[in-house]
């Protein structure tokens, strides 16, 4: 057998596609004393595999076979696989849609914030005058409100004095 055939057999062996006869041929070649250098690592592997042969107990073989059979029974059916793929697809579409809506809402909120703080006056002097007028109006209205509160407070104080005098007179009698 030439090196090219052996190389193909080695590849086939590592892929797990060799027959028992091909493995014996490969072992005969790789367990020789004068193996080419390119097959030396493979030769070491075959030497390790062939020098320590062990008998596997029959109970272990049966246990392994039953375990393998149980794996075959647990394989999901094609219908379940198709259904789960459909669910994942639907969830992916929904998530994409939600992401698009979220990005759109974020963009709208950014645009709203930028228009919220825009200047209403182009000239700073006009803005200053408008601010002074607004503060003056606030001050005038605030003063009017405090005057009313002061009058009400004065009336309350008078009423409190009358009540206190009445109580003192009632206690003295």
C-alpha positions as CSV (number, residue, x, y, z in Angstrom):
1,X,0.0,0.0,0.0
2,X,1.4,3.4,-0.8
3,X,1.5,6.5,1.4
4,X,-1.4,8.2,-0.4
5,X,-3.7,5.2,0.3
6,X,-2.6,5.1,4.0
7,X,-3.2,8.9,4.3
8,X,-6.8,8.4,3.0
9,X,-7.3,5.5,5.4
10,X,-6.1,7.5,8.3
11,X,-8.5,10.4,7.4
12,X,-11.3,7.9,7.1
13,X,-10.3,6.3,10.4
14,X,-10.4,9.7,12.2
15,X,-13.8,10.4,10.7
16,X,-15.1,7.0,12.0
17,X,-15.9,5.6,8.6
18,X,-13.4,2.7,8.4
19,X,-14.5,-0.9,8.3
20,X,-12.9,-3.5,10.7
21,X,-10.8,-4.8,7.8
22,X,-9.6,-1.3,6.9
23,X,-8.6,-0.7,10.5
24,X,-6.7,-4.0,10.6
25,X,-4.8,-3.0,7.4
26,X,-4.1,0.4,8.9
27,X,-2.9,-1.2,12.2
28,X,-0.6,-3.6,10.3
29,X,1.0,-0.7,8.5
30,X,1.3,1.6,11.5
31,X,2.5,-1.0,13.9
32,X,5.6,-1.8,11.8
33,X,9.0,-0.8,12.9
34,X,9.8,1.4,9.9
35,X,6.8,3.8,9.7
36,X,7.4,7.0,7.7
37,X,7.7,10.2,9.8
38,X,4.5,11.7,8.6
39,X,2.6,8.7,10.2
40,X,4.6,8.6,13.4
41,X,1.9,10.3,15.6
42,X,-0.7,7.9,14.1
43,X,1.6,5.0,14.8
44,X,1.9,6.0,18.4
45,X,-1.9,6.1,18.7
46,X,-2.3,2.7,17.2
47,X,0.4,1.3,19.3
48,X,-1.4,2.6,22.5
49,X,-4.7,1.3,21.3
50,X,-3.4,-2.2,20.4
51,X,-1.0,-2.9,23.3
52,X,-3.6,-2.4,26.1
53,X,-6.5,-4.5,24.9
54,X,-9.1,-5.0,27.5
55,X,-12.1,-7.2,27.5
56,X,-15.3,-5.3,28.2
57,X,-17.7,-7.2,30.4
58,X,-20.9,-8.3,28.8
59,X,-23.0,-6.4,31.4
60,X,-21.2,-3.2,30.5
61,X,-21.9,-3.7,26.8
62,X,-25.6,-4.3,27.5
63,X,-25.7,-1.2,29.8
64,X,-24.1,0.9,27.1
65,X,-26.5,-0.4,24.4
66,X,-29.5,0.3,26.5
67,X,-28.3,3.8,27.2
68,X,-27.8,4.4,23.5
69,X,-31.3,3.0,22.8
70,X,-32.8,5.4,25.4
71,X,-31.1,8.3,23.7
72,X,-32.7,7.2,20.4
73,X,-36.1,7.2,22.1
74,X,-35.7,10.7,23.5
75,X,-35.1,12.3,20.1
76,X,-37.7,15.0,19.5
77,X,-40.1,14.5,16.7
78,X,-39.8,16.6,13.6
79,X,-43.2,18.2,14.4
80,X,-41.8,19.4,17.8
81,X,-38.7,20.7,16.1
82,X,-40.7,22.6,13.5
83,X,-43.0,24.0,16.2
84,X,-40.1,25.2,18.3
85,X,-38.5,26.8,15.2
86,X,-41.7,28.6,14.5
87,X,-41.9,29.9,18.1
88,X,-38.3,31.2,17.9
89,X,-39.0,32.8,14.6
90,X,-42.2,34.5,16.0
91,X,-40.3,35.6,19.1
92,X,-37.5,37.0,17.0
93,X,-40.0,39.0,14.8
94,X,-41.8,40.3,17.9
95,X,-38.5,41.3,19.5
96,X,-37.3,43.1,16.3
97,X,-40.6,44.9,16.1
98,X,-40.3,46.0,19.7
99,X,-36.8,47.2,19.1
100,X,-37.8,49.2,16.1
101,X,-40.6,50.9,18.1
102,X,-38.3,51.6,21.0
103,X,-35.7,53.2,18.7
104,X,-38.4,55.3,17.0
105,X,-39.8,56.5,20.4
106,X,-36.3,57.4,21.5
107,X,-35.8,59.4,18.3
108,X,-39.1,61.3,18.9
109,X,-38.2,62.1,22.5
110,X,-34.8,63.4,21.4
111,X,-36.5,65.7,18.8
112,X,-39.0,66.9,21.4
113,X,-36.2,67.8,23.8
114,X,-34.4,69.7,21.2
115,X,-37.5,71.8,20.4
116,X,-38.3,72.3,24.1
117,X,-35.2,74.4,24.8
118,X,-35.1,76.5,21.7
119,X,-34.8,80.3,22.0
120,X,-38.0,82.4,21.5
121,X,-36.1,85.6,20.9
122,X,-33.3,86.1,18.4
123,X,-32.1,89.3,20.0
124,X,-30.8,89.0,23.7
125,X,-32.0,92.6,24.5
126,X,-35.6,91.6,23.6
127,X,-35.3,88.5,25.7
128,X,-34.0,90.6,28.7
129,X,-36.8,93.1,28.4
130,X,-39.4,90.3,28.2
131,X,-37.9,88.7,31.3
132,X,-38.0,91.9,33.3
133,X,-41.6,92.5,32.3
134,X,-42.6,89.0,33.3
135,X,-40.8,89.3,36.7
136,X,-42.4,92.7,37.3
137,X,-45.9,91.3,36.5
138,X,-45.2,88.4,38.9
139,X,-44.0,90.8,41.6
140,X,-47.1,93.1,41.3
141,X,-49.5,90.1,41.5
142,X,-47.5,88.7,44.4
143,X,-47.7,92.0,46.3
144,X,-51.5,92.2,45.7
145,X,-51.8,88.6,47.1
146,X,-49.7,89.4,50.2
147,X,-51.7,92.6,50.9
148,X,-54.9,90.5,51.0
149,X,-53.3,88.0,53.2
150,X,-52.0,90.8,55.6
151,X,-55.5,92.2,55.8
152,X,-57.0,88.8,56.5
153,X,-54.3,88.2,59.1
154,X,-55.1,91.5,60.8
155,X,-58.8,90.5,61.0
156,X,-57.9,87.1,62.4
157,X,-55.7,88.7,65.1
158,X,-58.6,91.0,66.1
159,X,-61.0,88.1,66.3
160,X,-58.4,86.1,68.3
161,X,-58.2,89.0,70.8
162,X,-62.0,89.2,71.2
163,X,-62.1,85.4,71.8
164,X,-59.3,85.6,74.3
165,X,-61.0,88.4,76.2
166,X,-64.3,86.5,76.3
167,X,-62.6,83.5,77.6
168,X,-60.8,85.5,80.3
169,X,-64.1,87.0,81.4
170,X,-65.8,83.7,81.4
171,X,-63.1,82.2,83.6
172,X,-63.1,85.1,86.1
173,X,-66.9,84.8,86.7
